[in-house]
């Protein structure tokens, strides 16, 4: 009887041990499964956070240093047709004066005076793909800003047609005719054209008082080939200034002006009866050719300003 009891106790002990082992195994498996699920959720969360960070960083890189909202702060943005001949300007506004898709921004002060023009990039006129008139302009006339009715003042563009500017009052100021056609203004435009455009362009226009629309001076800042250029000049006749300083030679030095024979055979290389700027330069003539030059009648003055090759 005692022997049977020992066997029975041994059997119960064995069953108990086996039962404990079976109960513990599922718990271990469950712990591992839970651990794996937690790891998977954490990894997914980390990937989502990383993706969000990458998108945010990319957005920051693509955001301009200064948005238009910041740039136009304090001004009302309006749209004005590029060929609008009205000389009236609204105060404290900003207007796009770039032809086509160009973005050239003009700003007025509280008196309606045009005081600033900026452009990230100056894009030259493309007469092959844009509707340019035979005069070389986009429009047949310019805005009648008060003051341009003067005999000695032109309807001067801040950004010329050849540089992609329009002709409304937000790009026009009454400017001394000689300055506009032959002086610093014309020279500055030629430099930009010759370089194929410019960047970081800014024009600051100054007035003698708050009543007039005729500027007293201009300052142009722009970048060409990595070099920043600053041009500052008064709205006056440069010839008169030079004469007062004794810098003007009273005797004409260009003897070629005296040639009245009209023989262009040695200049007109293609024999079509017309002389191009390239042909004139190749023959040794300096630009611009003005209306009093004997070559002028044989050349194409596209903008009819009495000057070719400006």
C-alpha positions in Angstrom: 0.0 0.0 0.0 2.8 2.4 0.9 4.5 1.5 -2.4 1.4 2.4 -4.4 1.1 5.6 -2.6 4.6 6.6 -3.6 3.9 5.9 -7.2 0.7 8.0 -7.0 2.6 10.9 -5.5 5.3 10.6 -8.2 2.7 10.6 -10.9 1.0 13.7 -9.5 4.3 15.5 -9.2 5.1 14.7 -12.9 1.8 15.9 -14.1 2.2 19.2 -12.0 5.6 19.9 -13.5 4.5 19.3 -17.1 1.4 21.4 -16.5 3.5 24.4 -15.2 5.8 24.1 -18.2 2.8 24.3 -20.6 1.3 27.2 -18.8 4.6 29.2 -18.8 5.3 28.8 -22.5 2.3 30.7 -23.8 3.1 33.5 -21.5 6.6 33.8 -22.9 5.3 33.7 -26.4 2.7 36.4 -25.6 5.5 38.6 -24.2 7.5 38.2 -27.3 4.5 39.0 -29.5 3.7 42.1 -27.5 7.3 43.2 -27.7 7.3 42.7 -31.5 4.1 44.7 -31.9 5.4 47.6 -29.9 8.6 47.7 -31.9 6.6 47.7 -35.1 4.4 50.7 -34.0 7.5 52.6 -32.8 9.3 52.1 -36.1 6.2 53.2 -38.1 5.9 56.3 -35.9 9.6 57.1 -36.3 9.3 56.8 -40.1 6.3 59.1 -40.2 8.1 61.7 -38.1 11.2 61.4 -40.3 9.0 61.9 -43.5 7.3 64.9 -41.9 10.6 66.4 -41.0 12.0 65.9 -44.6 8.9 67.6 -46.1 9.2 70.5 -43.6 12.9 71.0 -44.4 12.2 70.8 -48.2 9.4 73.4 -47.8 11.8 75.7 -45.9 14.4 75.4 -48.6 11.9 76.3 -51.3 10.4 79.3 -49.4 11.8 82.6 -50.8 13.8 84.7 -48.4 11.2 87.5 -48.7 7.7 86.7 -49.8 5.6 89.1 -51.9 3.4 89.6 -48.9 6.5 91.0 -47.0 7.8 92.8 -50.0 4.4 94.5 -50.6 3.7 95.3 -47.0 2.2 98.8 -46.7 1.3 98.9 -50.4 -1.8 97.9 -52.3 -1.2 95.7 -55.4 -3.1 96.8 -58.4 -3.0 95.9 -62.1 -2.6 98.5 -64.9 -2.5 97.8 -68.6 1.0 98.2 -70.0 -0.1 100.6 -72.7 -2.3 102.8 -70.5 -1.5 106.4 -71.6 -3.0 108.0 -68.4 -0.4 109.9 -66.5 -2.1 109.4 -63.2 -0.6 107.2 -60.5 -2.3 106.0 -57.3 -0.5 106.5 -54.0 1.0 103.7 -52.0 0.6 101.0 -54.6 2.7 98.4 -56.3 2.3 97.5 -60.0 3.9 94.9 -62.2 5.5 96.8 -65.1 7.2 93.9 -66.8 6.0 92.9 -70.2 4.5 89.4 -70.6 5.6 87.1 -67.8 8.3 89.4 -66.5 8.0 90.6 -62.9 9.2 94.1 -62.5 7.7 95.8 -59.5 7.1 99.6 -59.3 6.2 101.4 -56.0 4.6 104.8 -55.4 4.7 106.9 -52.3 1.8 108.7 -50.6 2.0 111.5 -53.2 1.7 109.2 -56.2 5.3 109.7 -57.1 7.2 106.7 -58.6 10.0 106.2 -56.1 11.2 102.6 -56.6 11.4 99.9 -59.2 12.9 96.4 -58.6 13.4 93.2 -60.6 15.1 90.0 -59.6 16.1 89.5 -63.3 16.0 91.8 -66.3 15.0 89.8 -69.4 15.7 91.5 -72.7 13.0 92.1 -75.3 12.5 89.2 -77.7 11.4 90.7 -81.0 11.3 87.2 -82.6 8.7 85.9 -80.2 7.0 89.0 -78.9 4.7 91.5 -80.7 7.2 94.2 -81.1 6.3 97.2 -83.3 8.6 98.3 -86.2 9.7 101.1 -83.9 11.2 98.6 -81.5 8.6 99.2 -78.8 5.7 97.2 -77.4 3.3 100.2 -77.6 2.9 103.1 -80.0 3.1 105.7 -77.3 4.0 106.3 -73.6 2.0 107.5 -70.6 1.5 111.2 -70.3 2.9 111.8 -66.9 2.7 115.5 -65.9 5.8 117.2 -67.1 6.4 115.2 -70.3 4.7 118.0 -72.3 7.9 120.0 -72.0 10.1 120.5 -75.1 13.2 119.3 -73.2 11.7 116.3 -71.4 11.1 112.8 -72.7 8.6 110.2 -71.6 11.5 108.3 -70.1 11.2 104.6 -69.2 12.7 103.5 -65.9 13.1 100.0 -67.5 13.3 100.5 -71.3 11.2 98.6 -73.9 14.4 96.8 -75.0 14.8 95.6 -71.4 11.2 94.3 -71.2 9.4 97.3 -69.6 5.9 98.5 -70.4 4.8 102.1 -71.1 2.3 103.0 -68.4 2.7 105.7 -65.8 4.3 103.3 -63.3 7.4 103.0 -65.6 7.5 106.5 -67.0 9.0 109.7 -65.6 9.6 113.1 -67.3 13.3 112.8 -68.1 15.8 115.2 -69.8 15.8 114.4 -73.5 19.6 114.4 -73.8 20.0 112.3 -70.7 17.5 109.8 -72.0 18.8 109.5 -75.5 22.5 110.1 -75.2 23.4 110.4 -71.5 23.8 108.1 -68.5 20.3 106.6 -68.9 21.0 105.5 -72.4 24.5 104.3 -71.5 23.1 102.2 -68.6 20.5 100.6 -70.8 23.1 99.8 -73.5 25.4 98.1 -70.9 22.6 95.9 -69.7 21.6 95.0 -73.3 25.2 94.2 -74.2 25.5 91.9 -71.2 22.3 90.0 -72.2 20.4 91.2 -69.1 21.0 91.9 -65.4 19.9 90.7 -62.0 19.1 92.3 -58.6 17.9 95.4 -60.3 16.8 98.4 -58.3 16.0 102.0 -59.3 15.5 104.7 -56.7 13.9 107.9 -58.0 14.2 111.1 -56.0 12.1 114.3 -56.3 12.8 117.9 -55.3 9.4 118.2 -53.5 6.1 116.4 -53.0 4.2 118.3 -55.7 6.0 117.5 -58.9 6.2 114.3 -60.9 9.6 115.3 -62.5 12.5 113.6 -60.7 15.6 115.4 -59.6 17.8 112.3 -59.7 18.1 108.6 -60.3 20.1 105.8 -58.7 20.3 102.4 -60.5 21.8 99.4 -58.8 22.2 96.1 -60.7 24.5 93.0 -61.1 26.3 92.1 -64.3 28.5 89.0 -64.4 28.7 88.9 -60.6 29.7 92.5 -60.3 27.4 95.0 -58.6 27.1 98.3 -60.5 25.7 101.6 -59.0 24.8 104.4 -61.4 23.7 107.7 -59.9 22.9 110.8 -62.0 20.8 114.0 -61.9 17.9 114.6 -64.2 19.7 117.3 -66.2 21.2 117.8 -69.7 24.6 116.2 -69.4 25.9 118.3 -72.4 25.1 121.5 -70.6 26.8 120.2 -67.4 29.9 119.2 -69.3 30.0 122.5 -71.1 29.8 124.4 -67.8 32.7 122.3 -66.5 34.8 123.0 -69.7 34.6 119.4 -70.8 33.0 119.9 -74.1 35.1 120.3 -77.3 33.5 123.1 -79.3 35.0 121.8 -82.6 33.5 118.6 -84.0 36.1 115.9 -83.9 34.3 113.3 -86.1 35.3 114.1 -89.6 33.0 111.4 -90.9 30.0 113.6 -90.2 31.2 115.9 -93.0 30.9 113.2 -95.7 27.8 114.2 -97.6 28.5 112.2 -100.7 26.3 109.4 -99.5 28.6 106.7 -100.9 27.9 103.6 -98.7 29.3 101.1 -101.2 32.4 100.4 -98.9 30.1 100.0 -95.9 27.1 98.3 -97.2 28.7 94.9 -97.6 25.6 93.0 -98.8 24.7 95.7 -101.3 21.1 96.1 -100.2 21.3 99.9 -99.9 21.0 99.9 -96.1 23.6 100.0 -93.4 23.3 97.9 -90.3 24.9 98.7 -87.0 27.3 95.8 -87.5 28.3 97.1 -90.9 28.9 100.6 -89.5 31.0 99.4 -86.7 33.0 97.2 -89.0 33.7 100.3 -91.1 35.1 102.1 -88.1 32.1 104.2 -87.1 31.3 104.6 -83.4 27.8 104.3 -82.0 25.4 105.8 -81.7 24.8 107.3 -85.2 22.6 110.4 -84.7 20.2 112.1 -87.1 22.8 114.7 -88.1 25.2 112.0 -89.3 25.4 111.4 -93.1 24.9 107.6 -92.5 21.7 108.1 -90.5 19.3 108.1 -93.6 20.7 104.7 -94.6 20.1 103.1 -91.2 17.1 101.8 -89.3 16.0 104.0 -86.4 13.5 101.6 -84.9 12.3 103.8 -82.1 12.5 107.1 -84.1 14.4 108.9 -81.5 17.0 110.4 -83.8 19.7 107.8 -82.8 20.8 104.4 -84.0 22.9 102.0 -82.0 22.2 103.7 -78.6 
